[in-house]
Structures are given as structure tokens and as C-alpha cells.
Amino acid sequence: MSMSGTSARPSRLCVYCGSNAGAAPAFRDAAQALGEAMARRGITLVYGGGHVGLMGVVADAALAAGGEVIGVITDQLVSAEVAHRGLSALEVVPDMHQRKARFEQLSDGFIALPGGFGTVGEVFELLTWNQLGLVRKPVVLLDVERYWSSLFDWMDQAVDAGFVRRSHRMLAQRAHTIDEALALA
């Protein structure tokens, strides 16, 4: 894992997001807008390598806007036929642990769109790595339709209860717009 900080302008951002599209059209719209904005700014998208759900939306949007997209996917997910075959690059790794490590190695910062258990697990593992000083990379949750609001409430409760230091709680940044997310990442 890298001990270096991020540059003033990231060249690669990892986007964590759902392999499902979610119920609200705003989730899909945000994924599309984020992919397009990254491509327009010359920021390479690093993501989970799937063609399904918000993952497929953000990748397709970045590609359609002329951006570079690097997917990292496990053998198991390739076998399940969810791999996106039209990416700039697709790396296949043996397991989820190596996938998460590769995300970190390839990326200057991280943005989380709405997602499920996998997305939350990825976010919290990276926050833990930051907390331990293993990496120093921004983690931004794009709070589309207040999706992450309850999670931020829980993090504040964890601080109040004495389980998380306030300085560590601040490692999780909240953005309400694409521009804000990109500025924080």
C-alpha cells in the first residue's frame, strides 16, 4: 500500500458503486454525470470492472465521453459474465482482497456512489487504511438523494460513543454534487 499523498489534481480516481442500478433514477443520473465529468477533466476512472448496475453506467459514460477506464475484477465475476468487455483495460485478479489492494495502488482518491454491502465494505476498508496511516488518500461519499446520510449519522454516533476519534471520522468526506466530489477527491 502506498504511503504517498495525493497530487493537487488526481489523474486516476476509483469509483465505488453498486452492481445494481438502485431504485431512484437519480442514482443512475449521478453515475452517468460522474463518468462524463471525469472524462472531460482527463481523470481516469478505476472501478470494479462490471457492465452491470451503476458500475456499468459510470464506465459507459466515461468511455462515451472519451475517457480512459480501468476495471479490476475477480476471476469469479468474470465467470459470472459481468465483466465489461469494452474498457481501456481490464485486470483480472484472483480474489476480492487483491482487487481492493489494486484499487488502492491504481488510484489517487476514491468516490463512493450509492451501493450495497460491497461498496460499504470497500469504503470502510479504505477509511481504516487511512486511519492506520497505511495510505493517505481522500475518500468521498457522494450523497445522492441523502443515500449516505444515515451512515454519516452512525459515524457521528461512533465518535460520541468513544469508538472513533473525531480526526478519523473526518477521513470520510461528504459531497452533495459531482463538482464537490471531484474537488474533494
Secondary structure per residue as TSV (DSSP state, phi and psi in degrees):
chain	resnum	aa	ss	phi	psi
A	1	M	-	360.0	147.4
A	2	S	-	-81.1	141.7
A	3	M	-	-103.6	-0.8
A	4	S	-	-81.0	155.0
A	5	G	-	-84.0	-176.0
A	6	T	-	-94.2	157.9
A	7	S	-	-80.9	169.5
A	8	A	S	-61.2	-36.5
A	9	R	S	-124.1	115.8
A	10	P	-	-68.3	144.5
A	11	S	S	-98.6	-22.0
A	12	R	E	-138.9	129.0
A	13	L	E	-123.2	136.4
A	14	C	E	-90.2	132.4
A	15	V	E	-112.6	118.3
A	16	Y	E	-90.6	136.6
A	17	C	-	-167.4	172.9
A	18	G	-	-72.6	147.8
A	19	S	S	-84.7	-0.5
A	20	N	S	-113.2	158.7
A	21	A	-	-83.2	-16.9
A	22	G	-	82.2	168.0
A	23	A	S	-83.0	-32.3
A	24	A	S	-89.7	131.9
A	25	P	H	-57.2	-25.3
A	26	A	H	-63.1	-28.0
A	27	F	H	-66.4	-47.6
A	28	R	H	-63.5	-43.2
A	29	D	H	-60.9	-41.3
A	30	A	H	-66.2	-41.5
A	31	A	H	-61.9	-43.7
A	32	Q	H	-64.5	-46.3
A	33	A	H	-63.8	-37.7
A	34	L	H	-66.4	-46.5
A	35	G	H	-58.6	-44.7
A	36	E	H	-64.1	-44.9
A	37	A	H	-63.6	-40.3
A	38	M	H	-63.0	-46.0
A	39	A	H	-61.3	-44.7
A	40	R	H	-60.3	-32.6
A	41	R	T	-91.4	3.4
A	42	G	T	73.3	24.2
A	43	I	-	-97.2	123.6
A	44	T	E	-71.7	134.9
A	45	L	E	-88.9	126.3
A	46	V	E	-112.3	132.6
A	47	Y	E	-159.5	-174.1
A	48	G	-	-72.4	-1.1
A	49	G	-	80.6	6.4
A	50	G	B	-92.6	160.7
A	51	H	S	-102.4	3.0
A	52	V	S	-104.2	159.3
A	53	G	H	58.5	-152.7
A	54	L	H	-64.3	-27.8
A	55	M	H	-58.5	-48.0
A	56	G	H	-65.3	-37.5
A	57	V	H	-64.3	-49.5
A	58	V	H	-65.1	-40.3
A	59	A	H	-66.3	-47.9
A	60	D	H	-61.6	-38.8
A	61	A	H	-65.8	-43.2
A	62	A	H	-64.6	-43.5
A	63	L	H	-64.1	-43.8
A	64	A	H	-63.3	-27.9
A	65	A	T	-90.1	8.6
A	66	G	T	87.5	14.2
A	67	G	-	-85.8	165.2
A	68	E	-	-92.0	137.3
A	69	V	E	-134.0	124.0
A	70	I	E	-113.1	121.5
A	71	G	E	-103.3	144.2
A	72	V	E	-126.6	119.8
A	73	I	E	-138.6	154.9
A	74	T	E	-87.8	158.3
A	75	D	H	-52.6	-43.4
A	76	Q	H	-59.4	-42.8
A	77	L	H	-72.7	-30.1
A	78	V	H	-64.9	-43.9
A	79	S	H	-62.2	-31.3
A	80	A	T	-80.4	2.3
A	81	E	T	63.6	38.5
A	82	V	-	-107.4	0.7
A	83	A	B	-68.2	138.6
A	84	H	-	-81.5	123.7
A	85	R	S	-95.3	0.5
A	86	G	S	-111.6	23.5
A	87	L	S	-83.4	164.0
A	88	S	S	-62.8	-39.7
A	89	A	E	-153.3	142.5
A	90	L	E	-130.4	116.8
A	91	E	E	-100.2	131.4
A	92	V	E	-108.2	124.0
A	93	V	E	-118.9	159.9
A	94	P	S	-70.4	-31.9
A	95	D	S	-151.9	173.1
A	96	M	H	-66.2	-33.3
A	97	H	H	-61.8	-45.7
A	98	Q	H	-69.0	-32.5
A	99	R	H	-62.1	-48.6
A	100	K	H	-63.1	-41.2
A	101	A	H	-63.8	-39.1
A	102	R	H	-67.4	-39.0
A	103	F	H	-53.8	-47.6
A	104	E	H	-64.0	-43.2
A	105	Q	H	-63.8	-35.7
A	106	L	H	-85.2	-13.7
A	107	S	-	-117.8	147.7
A	108	D	S	-90.5	-23.0
A	109	G	E	-164.5	176.0
A	110	F	E	-138.7	136.3
A	111	I	E	-125.8	132.3
A	112	A	E	-109.1	119.8
A	113	L	-	-85.8	172.7
A	114	P	S	-55.7	146.3
A	115	G	-	-171.2	-174.4
A	116	G	-	-104.9	-145.4
A	117	F	H	-57.0	-43.4
A	118	G	H	-61.5	-44.3
A	119	T	H	-62.2	-47.1
A	120	V	H	-63.8	-41.9
A	121	G	H	-60.8	-42.7
A	122	E	H	-64.0	-44.5
A	123	V	H	-60.7	-48.8
A	124	F	H	-71.1	-31.4
A	125	E	H	-65.2	-42.7
A	126	L	H	-68.1	-38.1
A	127	L	H	-61.5	-40.5
A	128	T	H	-64.4	-42.8
A	129	W	H	-61.0	-39.5
A	130	N	H	-64.7	-45.0
A	131	Q	H	-58.1	-39.9
A	132	L	T	-81.2	-5.9
A	133	G	T	80.1	13.3
A	134	L	S	-73.4	-31.2
A	135	V	-	-138.7	162.3
A	136	R	-	-135.3	80.5
A	137	K	-	-136.9	139.6
A	138	P	-	-67.3	144.0
A	139	V	E	-125.2	116.8
A	140	V	E	-122.3	128.7
A	141	L	E	-102.4	118.9
A	142	L	E	-83.2	108.2
A	143	D	-	-85.4	68.7
A	144	V	G	-71.2	126.2
A	145	E	G	55.1	32.2
A	146	R	G	59.8	27.1
A	147	Y	T	-57.6	-40.8
A	148	W	T	-92.7	2.1
A	149	S	H	-56.7	-45.8
A	150	S	H	-65.7	-32.8
A	151	L	H	-67.1	-41.1
A	152	F	H	-66.1	-36.0
A	153	D	H	-61.0	-43.2
A	154	W	H	-62.9	-42.8
A	155	M	H	-61.3	-40.5
A	156	D	H	-64.6	-38.9
A	157	Q	H	-64.3	-38.7
A	158	A	H	-63.6	-34.6
A	159	V	H	-67.5	-49.8
A	160	D	H	-59.4	-33.9
A	161	A	T	-83.3	-4.0
A	162	G	T	85.5	17.6
A	163	F	S	-98.6	-19.5
A	164	V	S	-132.8	131.3
A	165	R	-	-70.4	145.2
A	166	R	H	-56.9	-40.0
A	167	S	H	-62.8	-33.4
A	168	H	H	-76.8	-35.9
A	169	R	H	-59.0	-34.8
A	170	M	T	-73.7	-6.9
A	171	L	T	-66.4	-26.3
A	172	A	E	-90.5	108.8
A	173	Q	E	-98.5	146.8
A	174	R	E	-112.5	133.3
A	175	A	E	-125.6	146.5
A	176	H	S	-108.5	-12.3
A	177	T	S	-133.7	162.1
A	178	I	H	-61.0	-46.4
A	179	D	H	-59.9	-41.4
A	180	E	H	-65.1	-42.5
A	181	A	H	-61.4	-44.5
A	182	L	H	-67.9	-34.7
A	183	A	H	-68.2	-36.7
A	184	L	H	-77.1	-31.2
A	185	A	-	-78.2	360.0
